[in-house]
């Protein structure tokens, strides 16, 4: 089974990403999933997103790869939940899913 996990966040929203990576790893172990997989982290090129990607790499099984996609910069002046922020989220998710499709997974989460 080929599994791809996608997540997205910019610097301001990475506060839970390392914990999320550990929880994904724990769930893979609990489900007995030992096949190689791919985690795709779509974000910006900030230190926070890079640290999150490293945290996922450290947490996931060694046969998993972690890809960091530098998709878009967050404009910290844009108010949350308004059009510009929603467009940024759509860009991040769209890039993550496009990369997931490239891997032709059996399942994408």
C-alpha positions as CSV (number, residue, x, y, z in Angstrom):
1,X,0.0,0.0,0.0
2,X,1.3,3.4,-0.9
3,X,0.3,6.2,1.5
4,X,0.9,9.9,1.1
5,X,0.1,12.3,3.9
6,X,-0.3,16.0,3.1
7,X,-0.2,19.0,5.4
8,X,0.2,22.7,4.9
9,X,1.1,25.6,7.0
10,X,3.1,28.9,6.9
11,X,5.4,30.1,9.7
12,X,2.6,31.5,11.9
13,X,0.7,28.2,11.9
14,X,3.6,25.7,12.5
15,X,3.2,25.6,16.3
16,X,1.6,22.2,16.3
17,X,3.4,20.6,13.3
18,X,6.0,18.6,15.2
19,X,3.4,17.2,17.5
20,X,1.2,16.4,14.4
21,X,4.2,14.5,12.9
22,X,4.6,12.4,16.0
23,X,0.9,11.7,16.1
24,X,0.9,10.5,12.5
25,X,3.9,8.3,13.3
26,X,2.1,6.8,16.3
27,X,-1.0,6.2,14.2
28,X,1.0,4.4,11.5
29,X,2.6,2.2,14.2
30,X,-0.8,1.5,15.8
31,X,-2.3,0.6,12.5
32,X,0.6,-1.7,11.7
33,X,1.5,0.2,8.5
34,X,5.1,-0.6,7.7
35,X,5.2,0.2,4.0
36,X,7.2,3.2,2.8
37,X,5.3,6.4,2.4
38,X,5.6,10.1,1.7
39,X,4.8,13.1,3.8
40,X,4.3,16.3,1.9
41,X,4.5,19.6,3.8
42,X,3.4,22.6,1.7
43,X,4.3,25.9,3.2
44,X,6.7,28.8,2.8
45,X,10.5,28.9,3.1
46,X,10.5,30.0,6.7
47,X,12.7,28.5,9.4
48,X,9.5,27.3,11.2
49,X,8.3,25.3,8.2
50,X,11.8,23.8,7.6
51,X,12.0,22.9,11.3
52,X,8.5,21.3,11.1
53,X,9.7,19.2,8.0
54,X,12.7,18.1,10.0
55,X,10.5,17.1,12.9
56,X,8.4,15.0,10.6
57,X,11.5,13.3,9.2
58,X,12.7,12.6,12.7
59,X,9.3,11.2,13.8
60,X,8.3,9.1,10.8
61,X,9.6,5.6,10.1
62,X,13.0,5.6,8.3
63,X,11.4,4.2,5.1
64,X,9.3,7.4,4.7
65,X,10.3,10.4,2.8
66,X,9.4,14.0,3.7
67,X,9.1,16.7,1.1
68,X,8.9,20.4,1.9
69,X,7.3,22.4,-0.9
70,X,8.0,26.1,-0.8
71,X,4.7,27.3,-2.3
72,X,4.0,30.8,-1.2
73,X,4.9,33.5,1.3
74,X,2.4,34.5,3.9
75,X,1.5,38.2,4.1
76,X,1.2,38.7,7.8
77,X,-0.9,41.8,7.3
78,X,-3.7,39.8,5.6
79,X,-6.5,39.2,8.1
80,X,-7.3,35.6,8.9
81,X,-10.3,34.0,7.1
82,X,-10.5,36.7,4.5
83,X,-10.1,36.2,0.7
84,X,-6.3,36.6,0.6
85,X,-5.8,34.1,3.4
86,X,-8.2,31.6,1.8
87,X,-6.4,31.9,-1.5
88,X,-3.1,31.2,0.2
89,X,-4.6,28.1,1.9
90,X,-5.9,26.9,-1.5
91,X,-2.5,27.4,-3.1
92,X,-0.9,25.4,-0.3
93,X,-3.4,22.6,-0.5
94,X,-3.4,22.5,-4.3
95,X,0.4,22.2,-4.4
96,X,0.3,19.4,-1.8
97,X,-2.3,17.4,-3.6
98,X,-0.6,17.9,-7.0
99,X,2.6,16.5,-5.5
100,X,0.7,13.7,-3.9
101,X,-0.8,12.7,-7.3
102,X,2.7,12.6,-8.8
103,X,3.4,9.8,-6.4
104,X,0.4,7.8,-7.5
105,X,-0.6,6.7,-4.0
106,X,-3.2,4.1,-3.1
107,X,-4.4,6.5,-0.3
108,X,-3.9,10.2,0.4
109,X,-4.6,11.7,3.7
